Amino acid sequence: MFSTGQWVFAALFLLVFIVIIIRSYRKDKELHARNYKGVAWVGIVFTIFIVMLLIIKYILKD
């Protein structure tokens, strides 16, 4: 299905891509901690809202 060269290219591409993503994340980690302090609360509230909608849906389904 795939040649050996294609497998080697895919493996090297994946390895380099992962390394670049990790380096970028480490570089921007401090900046993100400073700029996105309240994001966790927004995620929690959004999750609670979705759960409440699902509960209402199943209650009104009957």
C-alpha positions in Angstrom: 0.0 0.0 0.0 2.7 2.5 1.0 6.3 2.4 0.0 9.2 2.4 2.5 10.1 5.9 1.5 6.6 7.1 2.2 6.6 5.5 5.7 10.0 7.1 6.4 8.7 10.5 5.3 5.5 10.1 7.4 7.5 9.1 10.5 10.0 11.9 10.1 7.3 14.5 9.4 5.3 13.3 12.5 8.5 13.5 14.7 9.4 17.0 13.5 5.8 18.2 13.8 5.6 17.0 17.4 8.9 18.6 18.3 7.9 21.9 16.8 4.5 21.8 18.7 6.2 21.0 22.0 8.8 23.8 21.6 6.1 26.3 20.6 4.0 25.4 23.6 6.9 25.7 26.0 7.9 29.1 24.5 4.3 30.5 24.9 3.5 28.8 28.2 4.3 31.9 30.3 2.5 34.2 28.0 -0.6 32.1 28.0 -0.6 31.9 31.8 -0.6 35.7 32.0 -3.2 36.4 29.3 -5.7 33.6 29.9 -6.2 33.5 33.7 -10.0 33.1 33.7 -10.4 30.7 30.9 -10.9 27.7 33.1 -14.0 29.3 34.7 -15.5 30.0 31.3 -15.0 26.3 30.4 -16.5 25.1 33.6 -19.6 27.4 33.2 -20.0 26.3 29.6 -19.8 22.6 30.5 -22.4 23.2 33.3 -24.7 25.0 30.8 -24.4 22.1 28.3 -25.2 19.5 31.0 -28.2 21.6 32.1 -29.5 21.7 28.5 -29.2 17.9 28.3 -31.0 17.4 31.6 -33.8 19.7 30.5 -34.0 17.8 27.2 -34.4 14.4 28.9 -36.9 15.8 31.4 -39.1 17.3 28.7 -38.8 14.3 26.5 -41.3 12.3 28.5 
